[in-house]
């Protein structure tokens, strides 16, 4: 029996179409006795390198190809002809020339021919056919399409044309048989056409999955792509289960009678001999000034920058770090950079970083291992003095491990694109590209997508998806080992099918998008090295970042950091008061800043905002930038276990223990704890005599848990330590300690850069809170949970966020006196240009009336919808006319002014024309109507701004809510955004009170009604779900503007805001009718929630005298302390910091009286412990 090779195969990188996993293809080929196999994904080559490597590792010959889309006419035409928008054509690389031509064709398909699909045309094929073998493709191929229409002559012309392009030895008529009637119909015609044209046949199977049993899995994948359900039938074109990787016997049974069809697969495989070259580096070129080579020019810039840093006082010499140390380190780094050939890399990065700084674009102080370079500091790439912070250059560039340099740079989030545009302009758009990244079907997402494709109801799928924990690295396989999912899986055949199908799809790429940071710069055009695609018009490489680096291309990281934008915006507002303020000149030892951090006042502070980090900092009580470095490095999975020991040693130096005295200089700054990767490297060097390069190699091996390397290095480390007089047993213990921690250790350079940004934001929050929170609010426009969270924080600090004011508001949030004004651009329907025109016109004086505003703004492009939004938001409130009056009059006033302007143009006069210049139209008579009720004003404000300014509907129920143990909605929505908090929050029982906003009722597949509602309190909103049983019970409450209390469980899903699944609900009682008596157990502590909010016999009724009206019947915190004492003031401070719903009652030891404090406290175990530590356990009672 002849051999056979599959030449038409679609991997998972034929997105949501192919179900052949690349890692499994070589194994299936070997199982079938095949020595080679081709990859021909649709229109793209995303998986080509991964496929090549997988095949080579398995001893299978990889054939690189692509099933391209060919436009019937020009690729530039964006219309469908009678032939459709594109035909299929299979192209395979014979050699390096073929690969160059294929990646060029595929690139042009995206950058020039994209129309529904990436399309090339015959013009491109004629110019770039060298080194390629072409197959006529499937039913969607041009020849097959024409035969299906009965156009034999057209099919013959097409075959001759393609044969003429590729040559008769390189063009094959492809025959397939998947049991489809249309294929059987045209098969004789294809054979006859091949004979008439003298063209060879080749047999293929259009492989979309590896085994017949995978047919349903691939059908589900297609349903996910098309948003259809499998119960409606198999996807069009895949009605049979024959699209699998068939054996030689199966293919021979189908096509053995067709001369050469089987044998030609082997012949083509033998013709195709292309290999990727991973040994070369392709570095971009930097044009140096005349008289300089790259190394010489970098040396000049580095020494010039060094001298400038010294003159400005940024580098200070002393006993600890001498000038000689700096100069020796600078020379060492420059020599190593030149030796490794990376001078141009540094020059390119320095060029675009300094361009950004010259354009006023905020740039971060540094990030990652690049912060360890003194050359980077001197050339202004970073602002981290590597010697001052004890950073190691070899952590960045290791002479013993040749690898590409990698300097990550943070830019202002809003202006990062300008820096990339500069690079594109400088090096050419064909030489610069961003990098692809692939979104994959994670465990929960796979279950949800599969459930929809199977036609299951939301509720049926949701219970299964929620049984999969939200943890990093979680898979369906791991979740099946846990009781909750295992029980569901074993108890239902439907769930078993859902989970099994989802597991078969889990991890497959779902979509391609732009990598957040990576940019490739090349010497020759990028399509000379790798294929290009586009994402929303942005050119991207079709290979991901790791593949790009393996192929020897140099990537540069342009990261966008929102906090740089926030700092810049705050700085600009501060300079209106203090023109000399410079964020980069701040001292790093400001006492107030560290007190601010230690008090937990870190809302909106970079890296320090999460509740867990906040509590850690309050325990740590940092006093220096080094403490902030350690906090950032420790607060992450793994190192977090060391936090208690670190804090204990930080406050009690007697608890610090060293396994050997030689560790003391290395671990002194971290109180005897290994925290940084650089410390691991230093231990190897100082205790065992390793070079820093060798130490970095071992650290990497430890981090990757390479057992063989670690075992060999253990002996070497112990021996080296023994030579230096260190006890072998102690050395072995130290090695084990490093091994266990190296996997988690954080790069100190990264921590240093983050700590500097964190310190700067904390400084601004402490010293300039209004300016800082104005910038912070601007940065989260459109993210209502965050706007609400920061607005609430402003309120806690006594800062009001005021409604927009036509005479004082700017484009964004801005400081006005002691408060913050809402930015005009944040209003719905209001354009940036309109706001800019308002601000420009205000230079001629404030607007004295609404008519004055309309008259003066009529010179610009005034828009009624924009004016309406300003009225609704209250922007004209200070001009003395009710919003109700403006709403019924503004259109007439605008029309009158427009008419006046038309008459003036015609040389006529009217009543308005008699006003003084600059006064605008006066004398308009407004109707005598009352102002809108508060509720109506609030709804108008919410409609146009997403916020309430004049109060909140919830205020009508404040007395009732005060008696309920509920939490702010922002505690849930903000917590759901914290990294790592999801698994703890998901499924947690909570109670909240608020006003129902939107209500959407739906009918389930079982013909039952359920509802989705939006619940709002003063500062936040959250979506809540009532499943049919609960909806039936509380249906009368589910209406807009209804005040309700609800209890339920938090639901968190990937990339979605937190929701509450409602279990119980009740109506709130308005203040005018409320007489007390509400109750609510603390559901946050997993206690059973109440059956209703208010017992039927107490709602709206007077309470008997022995009842405590208006006070919580839940937990209360009693604190015994002398009023006015220092401890009393500190206790009050704690309550102010941790404001919450638990009432606080002070017992004054001097007067023996009780007094309830005006605020409640968020009583967590941590907070309770703080009170006990402050006042003594005997003086703190919770009951």
LINBEL-V314837 format. One record per helix or strand. SS is the DSSP state (H for helix, E for strand). FROM is the first residue (numbers start at 1). TO is the last residue. If there is no record, write none. Layout:
ss from to
SS FROM TO
SS FROM TO
This chain:
ss from to
E 6 6
E 9 9
E 11 11
E 20 20
H 22 31
E 36 39
E 42 42
H 48 58
E 61 70
E 81 81
E 84 84
E 87 93
H 96 111
E 119 120
H 122 127
E 132 135
E 141 141
H 142 148
H 152 166
H 168 170
E 171 175
H 181 197
E 200 203
E 207 207
E 209 209
H 212 226
H 230 232
E 244 244
H 248 255
H 263 271
E 282 282
H 294 311
H 323 340
H 343 358
E 363 363
H 368 372
H 374 378
H 393 395
E 408 412
H 416 427
H 429 431
E 432 440
H 443 454
H 458 465
H 476 479
H 483 491
H 493 505
E 509 521
H 526 528
E 532 535
E 538 541
H 545 550
E 553 553
E 555 561
H 562 574
H 583 585
H 591 598
H 611 620
H 625 634
H 639 651
H 653 655
H 661 670
E 676 676
H 677 688
H 692 703
H 707 723
H 728 742
E 746 746
H 748 767
H 769 779
H 784 796
E 801 802
E 814 816
E 819 821
H 824 826
H 832 842
H 850 857
H 864 873
H 877 879
H 883 905
H 911 914
H 934 945
H 953 962
H 969 977
H 982 985
E 989 1003
E 1009 1016
E 1021 1026
H 1028 1037
E 1043 1051
E 1059 1067
H 1083 1085
E 1116 1121
H 1126 1137
E 1139 1140
E 1142 1148
E 1153 1156
E 1160 1161
H 1165 1175
H 1177 1179
E 1180 1182
